[in-house]
């Protein structure tokens, strides 16, 4: 069953963060999809999906990648979108220091250009080094960067806190980045 949960989580990430058109589901401007429609369209494309499975994925995902609306009728990814949506998150005051995990092969580019969102809407930042290290390991030999987020905020850069406690910002200039010790 655990393998099925991982498979469904990856499928939901693909559909809710990157390619809703793959099954024809419509996301609203805030990234929400109707759960019944999602289930119907996924099943029509041969992907066995049920409300029970969706509820388990949302509850058991250790990264809390998905959120269900207060009325229980809609689902969305908490962050990480490559498609244009507005999470409608209010700007938040970040802690003084945040961390970004990446692979060492990207370090030279980051030290020259800063952190960019790439094909996503935001740069993702963590409140602790361990989480940043785990993120970096997904891309190769990890390196953790320290981001002077408090100073950035004082310079007018906006930060947003996603539902799963990932800090989001549009860009981190080089002068606010150092390699964590």
C-alpha positions in Angstrom: 0.0 0.0 0.0 2.9 2.4 0.7 4.1 2.0 -2.9 0.6 2.9 -4.1 0.6 6.1 -1.8 4.0 7.2 -3.3 2.8 6.5 -6.8 -0.4 8.5 -6.2 1.5 11.4 -4.6 3.8 11.6 -7.6 0.8 11.6 -9.9 -0.9 14.3 -7.9 2.3 16.4 -8.0 2.4 16.1 -11.7 -1.2 17.1 -12.2 -1.6 19.7 -9.5 1.8 21.4 -9.9 2.8 21.0 -13.5 0.4 19.4 -16.1 -3.3 19.5 -15.2 -4.0 19.2 -19.0 -2.5 15.6 -18.9 -5.9 14.4 -17.7 -8.0 17.5 -18.6 -8.6 18.8 -15.0 -9.2 22.5 -14.6 -7.4 24.3 -11.8 -8.8 27.6 -10.6 -6.6 30.7 -10.4 -5.4 29.6 -6.9 -4.5 26.1 -8.0 -7.5 24.3 -6.6 -9.0 21.3 -8.4 -12.4 19.8 -7.7 -11.7 16.4 -6.1 -14.7 14.6 -7.7 -13.6 15.8 -11.2 -10.0 14.9 -10.5 -11.0 11.3 -9.6 -13.3 11.0 -12.6 -10.7 12.3 -15.1 -7.9 10.3 -13.6 -9.9 7.0 -13.7 -10.9 7.8 -17.3 -7.2 7.9 -18.1 -6.5 4.6 -16.4 -5.1 6.0 -13.1 -7.0 4.3 -10.3 -7.9 7.1 -7.9 -10.4 7.3 -5.1 -11.3 9.8 -2.4 -9.9 7.4 0.2 -6.5 7.3 -1.6 -6.4 11.1 -1.9 -7.2 11.5 1.8 -4.4 9.0 2.7 -1.9 10.8 0.5 -2.7 14.2 2.0 -2.6 12.8 5.5 0.5 10.6 5.2 2.7 12.8 3.0 5.6 13.7 5.3 6.2 16.9 3.3 2.5 17.9 3.4 2.6 18.7 -0.3 -1.1 18.9 -0.7 -4.0 20.7 1.0 -7.7 20.0 1.0 -10.0 23.0 1.1 -12.0 23.8 4.2 -15.2 22.6 2.6 -13.5 19.3 1.7 -14.4 19.6 -2.0 -11.1 20.7 -3.6 -7.4 19.9 -3.5 -4.2 21.7 -4.4 -0.5 21.5 -4.2 0.9 23.6 -1.4 3.9 24.9 -3.4 6.3 23.9 -6.2 4.2 24.9 -9.2 5.7 25.4 -12.7 2.3 26.6 -14.0 1.0 30.1 -13.3 -1.2 30.1 -10.2 -1.7 32.4 -7.3 -1.5 30.6 -4.0 -3.1 33.8 -2.4 -0.5 33.7 0.4 -0.1 36.9 2.4 3.5 38.3 2.6 5.1 37.1 5.8 8.0 38.3 7.8 10.7 35.6 7.5 13.2 34.5 10.2 16.6 36.2 10.0 18.1 33.1 8.4 16.7 30.5 6.0 18.4 27.7 4.1 18.4 26.4 0.5 19.5 22.9 -0.4 21.0 22.3 -3.8 23.7 20.2 -5.5 27.3 21.2 -5.6 27.2 21.3 -9.4 24.9 24.3 -9.2 27.0 26.3 -6.8 29.1 28.2 -9.3 26.1 29.4 -11.1 24.3 30.4 -7.9 27.4 32.3 -6.7 27.4 34.2 -10.0 23.6 34.8 -10.4 21.9 34.1 -7.1 18.9 31.8 -6.6 16.3 31.8 -9.3 13.0 29.9 -9.4 13.9 28.2 -12.6 10.9 26.5 -14.0 8.9 27.0 -10.8 7.2 30.1 -9.5 9.3 30.6 -6.4 12.6 29.8 -4.8 12.0 27.4 -1.9 13.7 27.9 1.4 13.8 25.9 4.6 14.0 26.9 8.2 16.5 24.2 9.1 19.7 22.8 7.6 18.5 19.2 7.8 15.5 19.8 5.5 17.8 21.8 3.1 20.3 18.9 3.0 17.5 16.4 2.2 16.4 18.7 -0.7 19.9 19.0 -2.0 20.5 15.2 -1.9 17.7 14.8 -4.5 19.8 16.6 -7.0 23.3 15.2 -6.4 26.0 15.9 -3.8 24.3 18.3 -1.4 25.4 21.8 -0.4 23.4 24.0 2.0 23.2 27.7 1.4 22.5 30.2 4.1 20.1 33.0 3.0 20.0 36.3 4.9 16.2 36.4 4.6 15.7 39.0 7.4 18.0 41.4 5.6 16.3 40.7 2.3 13.0 41.6 3.8 14.3 44.8 5.2 15.4 45.6 1.6 11.9 45.1 0.4 11.9 41.5 -0.9 8.7 39.6 -0.2 8.4 36.2 1.4 5.5 33.9 1.7 5.0 30.9 3.9 3.3 28.0 2.2 0.8 25.7 4.0 3.5 23.1 4.4 6.0 25.6 6.0 8.2 26.1 3.0 9.3 29.7 2.6 8.9 31.1 -0.9 10.4 34.2 -2.6 10.9 35.1 -6.2 14.7 35.5 -6.3 17.6 35.6 -3.9 20.5 37.9 -5.0 24.1 36.8 -4.5 24.8 39.3 -1.8 22.3 37.5 0.6 23.8 34.0 0.0 26.7 32.1 1.7 27.6 28.5 1.9 26.4 27.2 5.3 29.0 26.0 7.7 
